[in-house]
Amino acid sequence: MFSDNRQQRHLNTASNHRDRKRMIPLAIPNTGSLEGEYLKRCIDENFVSTVGAFVTRFEEEVAALSGSPAGAAMGSGTQGLHLALKVLDVRSGDLVITPSFTFIATANAISHSGATPWFIDIDSTNWTMDPVRVAEEIEAHAVKRNGALYHLATGRRIAALMPVYTLGTPADMDGLVKVAQQYNLPIVADAAAAIGVRYRERPIGEIADLTVYSFNGNKTITSGGGGMIVGREDLVKRAKHLSSTARVSLDYEHDEVGYNYRMTNLEAAVGCAQLQRLGTFLDAKKRIRAAYDRAFANHEAVAPFPAPSDGESTFWLSGVVLSENQSVKDACTALWASGIEARPFWKPVHLQAPYRGSPCGTMAVTNSIWHRILTLPCSTSLSKDNQALVVSALLQHLES
C-alpha cells in the first residue's frame, strides 16, 4: 500500500504522463517496426545481455560512419567519457580542460576519473569551446615542466582537452588540435549529439584521439540508453576490455580493476534499427531548425541558434535566444499552457554546486547567453502543422 504522500506523488506522476501525451513534446524517440523486429530476434535467440550479434554490428557500423577503425559500445555516454579519459591516463588529481557550457555529465565523467574540470568559455559563433581562449588560459596560468603541463595556481597536471560538440556542432578542432599538439595533450571529444556529422569534410572520428557518442532517448538516434567510444584502435580495445570487468579468460581471471559498462544486445538492436534511418532523421532536424529560423528571422525579441559557417551540424536541439527583457521561464509557462513542451537550456557547470571550486576562466559569452536560451519541440517526427502551432504560440506570447 502507498502512504498518502507516496500515493499522491504516484497519482501526480501518472497525471503528468497523461498530460504529456497530449502535448507537443520537446525531443522524443522516433521508433518503428524494425526496432521491434530486431528486439524479437534478440529474445528468440536468447541474447539479451552484453553479448550478442547486434552489439558487434552496432560497434562496427558506428565506427565506420565515424571514420574510425573501432568502436566500443557502453551503457551510457557518461561511461564512455569516463573510460575514454582513463585509457588516456587521466588520473586522480589531474585537470581536464573543458567548456562550462555543457550538460553536467561532461564534468561528471571527469570527476569519475578522479580529475577536476578546468572550465573555459565558448565561441559565440558556434557555442563550442574557444581554442583562442584555451591557448590564452594555458599561457597565462600553466607551465611546462618535465615534459608535462601544470596549472600554476593548483600545481595539478593538465592531462587532456575535452571539447563538446554542442547541439551536434563540432568545435573548432583545427584550432584545438594545434593547442593539443603544442602542449602534448590528448583530446577526448564529447560528441554526445553529433552522430553522423562531419568536420570540414572529414568524419569526426578521425579528429580527436577518442570521440564519444550518447544514444539517450532524446538524441537523434537512440538505443534507449547507451553510448559509444570510437577512435584509435588500441585505445578503443583497452576501453572495451575495461568495460567488460577486465576479464581475460572464461576462468574468471581479471588483470585489473574493471567496470561493468557494456551495452546490452537489446539496446544495440534498437540502435542498429535507428541507424538505418539516420539520414532521414538528420534531414528532419535540419528542416526543423530552418523553419524556426525563418519564422523568427525578423522578430526583435529573439535571435536564432548559431549556424556553423560550414553548415556541418546535426542540429540536435532547436529554439531561440530571447532578448534580455524576455523571460525564458515565462515563455515556458505560456507554451506549456498551450500544450507545448519547451524548456530552458543547461545551467553552466561552473555555476553548479559540485563545481564551484573548480578552476575557471572568464565566462563572458557563457554568462551572457545561457539564461536566455529557449529550446523548442524538435523531435524528428514533428509535423509541419505542429511546428506551426509552436511558432504561433511563441509569437502570441512575445507580442502579449
Sequence and secondary structure as in RCSB ss.txt:
>XXXX:A:sequence
MFSDNRQQRHLNTASNHRDRKRMIPLAIPNTGSLEGEYLKRCIDENFVSTVGAFVTRFEEEVAALSGSPAGAAMG
SGTQGLHLALKVLDVRSGDLVITPSFTFIATANAISHSGATPWFIDIDSTNWTMDPVRVAEEIEAHAVKRNGALY
HLATGRRIAALMPVYTLGTPADMDGLVKVAQQYNLPIVADAAAAIGVRYRERPIGEIADLTVYSFNGNKTITSGG
GGMIVGREDLVKRAKHLSSTARVSLDYEHDEVGYNYRMTNLEAAVGCAQLQRLGTFLDAKKRIRAAYDRAFANHE
AVAPFPAPSDGESTFWLSGVVLSENQSVKDACTALWASGIEARPFWKPVHLQAPYRGSPCGTMAVTNSIWHRILT
LPCSTSLSKDNQALVVSALLQHLES
>XXXX:A:secstr
   HHHHHHHHHHHHHHHHHHTSB SS     HHHHHHHHHHHHHT  SS SHHHHHHHHHHHHHHT SEEEEES
BHHHHHHHHHHHTT  TT EEEEESSS THHHHHHHHTT EEEEE B TTTSSB HHHHHHHHHHHEEEETTEEE
ETTT  BEEEE  B GGG    HHHHHHHHHHHT  BEEE TT TT EETTEEGGGTSSEEEEE  TTSSS SSS
BEEEEE HHHHHHHHHHHBTTEEETTTEESS   B B  HHHHHHHHHHHTTHHHHHHHHHHHHHHHHHHTTT T
TEEE    TT      SEEEEE TTS HHHHHHHHHHTTB  EE    GGGSGGGTTS B   HHHHHHGGGEEE
E   TT  HHHHHHHHHHHHHHHT 
